[in-house]
């Protein structure tokens, strides 16, 4: 979830993104004592810290990506997370 070549992509992300990704784009899951493991990549995250909702989402960028469409896709993913949190906080 960073790009290729990997190291240069990570350098660019570090230069351009205003905040650290934290759990976003990382692995989330479990490992138990029976050697069972189930992991997923956190491609959309909503974290509440100090009473503030932090939402992160993204899109897959490739050579022929349409920047406007990718931006709208990213915004729609973020809006969906916010709507889910609003519904949960309303008890729905």
JOPEJO-V729439 format. One record per backbone hydrogen bond with DSSP energy under -0.5 kcal/mol. CO is the residue of the C=O (numbers start at 1). NH is the residue of the N-H. If there is no record, write none. Layout:
co: (CO & CO)
nh: (NH & NH)
//
This chain:
co: (5 & 6 & 7 & 8 & 9 & 10 & 11 & 12 & 13 & 21 & 23 & 26 & 28 & 30 & 32 & 36 & 38 & 40 & 40 & 41 & 42 & 43 & 45 & 47 & 47 & 49 & 52 & 52 & 53 & 54 & 56 & 59 & 60 & 62 & 65 & 66 & 67 & 68 & 69 & 70 & 71 & 72 & 73 & 74 & 75 & 76 & 77 & 78 & 79 & 80 & 81 & 82 & 83 & 84 & 85 & 86 & 87 & 88)
nh: (9 & 10 & 11 & 12 & 13 & 14 & 15 & 16 & 17 & 24 & 26 & 42 & 40 & 38 & 35 & 32 & 30 & 28 & 42 & 43 & 25 & 58 & 56 & 49 & 54 & 52 & 49 & 54 & 55 & 47 & 45 & 61 & 62 & 65 & 67 & 70 & 71 & 72 & 73 & 74 & 75 & 76 & 77 & 78 & 79 & 80 & 81 & 82 & 83 & 84 & 85 & 86 & 87 & 88 & 89 & 90 & 92 & 91)
//
